[in-house]
Every structure is written in C-alpha cells, then in structure tokens.
C-alpha cells in the first residue's frame, strides 16, 4: 500500500510538472465536474491531447523524480531507503570529554518498520572497537533523513543527512554543535564473494596520527596511488610494480580485511597498513578505516574505467 501510494504521489507530481489541468473538460482552477468519460462516443481533440499528455507524464514519472526540471525539489519515497548499506565516517568527537579524531566503518540494515540494525567498527585515538548497533530512522519526502544509533554500551549517536533519489547514496553528519563528524553511506550487496573486489582502483588514505604514533611522525597523512585487486585475494601496485602491494580477504557480509604496503614517500620507508573495509555499489567502491593504533585514518578505493 505504501509503495503504491508513493507511486501515485510521484505520478501526480509529473502531471504538475507538465502543468496539466485536473480534467480535460474543465479549465485550470475550475471545480466543475465533467460528464463521465465512459459516456462519450468520440473524444474531442482537446481531451485526446490531454490523455496523451497524461499517459506520457505517467510513463516518465519515475524519470521526473530522478531528474526533475531545474528548480524542482528532490522527492523520495520511504521504501527507497531500505536494505543493507555500508558506511564510513570521520572527523572529531568529544565522546570521551576531550576532542579527538575518530574514524568508523560499518554495515547497517534499514528495515521497513523504521528500525536499524548492524555492526560498526571504530578507531578512536588509536583504540579499535567493534560493536553491534541498533536504532531507528525517518526519511522525509524531500529526501532528508534523520537517524540514531545505539551501541551495546547504551550510548546514543544522532545523525542527519540527505539521501539521493533512488536511495543509492547518502551523505550525513553527526548532530553535535561545534564538532564535525561527516560520513557517506552507499548500498551494499546482501552477500559478497572474493571476486566482488576486483579491478583497478584509485586509493586515497588520509587521517591523523594518534598518541601511539612514533615520535616525530607526521601529524597528518595523505597518500594516493593506483592499485589492482585480482578478484582472488591479491593486490598489486600499478604505480610501483616492483613492490608487493598486499592481500585481502572478503567475507560473505561484504567486510574486507586488507593488508597493504604503502610505497615509501619523501625518502622514508615503506609502511605496512591494515584496513577494515566494506564493499559497496557492487564492488565499484570500498570504504575502509585503518585498524593500526598509530593512525586514525580512512581509506577509499574507487574502481577506474579503462587501462
């Protein structure tokens, strides 16, 4: 019933976009009822034009939602935000009293009843924690979303964001004044196999050093490169072919454990990095965080087209 009603709303939205009157036999703004269409033997040209335009509008109603005319607001239905999503967030939080960097990755499932369930992994000041999470959410017709998550310690975190029409991607932030914790969430498959992480990817690793970092280590890290996943658990650098890049293991829930040797930069040594990630968008991207204590970092793999 909910999906049908939302579809009707979308269809009427398309009719409004084409500026159609509510009946072919009345002027816009008129409340007069027309004779029933079934009593007509022939349809006047005006009416025929109306029904042709109406049918065209209904056929394109889904397209009108995904690509509305300039100045038109996005429109989302409640069922567009349902099923499993992978997320990544980073920023600064004062959850322990003092402001400190945090990075998290996880997989949550949006239920039809407004509930959320899943699991999240967090790197907070070098401490790596994993917890199941539950919560609830509300999606509004303008595609705005508000949701809350609670871990097994009882702590609540509240967020707000905006989902793209169709529900494939959401950008969100934590609702805490003065702090900046931002994230991205994308559709993830119900199940994954190792071959889902395959192809050539642009890799970006960025974050901040923690109190566990060696003395005189850089306070910020930002590294980029091109890497290839063979679909069988092995990685190789495209920018440094002589360097063994690493390996990965992809679980059925689409979480990936990734080991990478980052190429030496600025005369330094190659660095071994451990990541925990989630495969999203059918393997087009992997969202990850570093699990090593010396850095609170996020990583993102974006599959490239062509050679």
Secondary structure, 3 states (H helix, E strand, C coil): CHHHHHHHHHHHHHHHHCCCCCCCCCCCCCCCCCCCHHHCCCCCHHHHHHHHHHHHHHHCHHHHHHCCCCCCCCCCCHHHCCEEEEEEEEEEECCCCCCEEEEEEEEEEECCCCEEEEEEEEEECCEEEEEEEEEEEEECCCCEEEEEEEECCCCEEEEEEEECCCCCEEEEEECCCCCCEEEEEEECCCCCCHHHCEEEEEEEEEEEECCCCCCCCCCEEEEEEEEEEECCCEEEECCCCCCEEEEEEECCCCEEEEEEEECCCCCCCCEEEEEEEEEEHHHCEEEEEECCCCEEEEEEEEECCCC
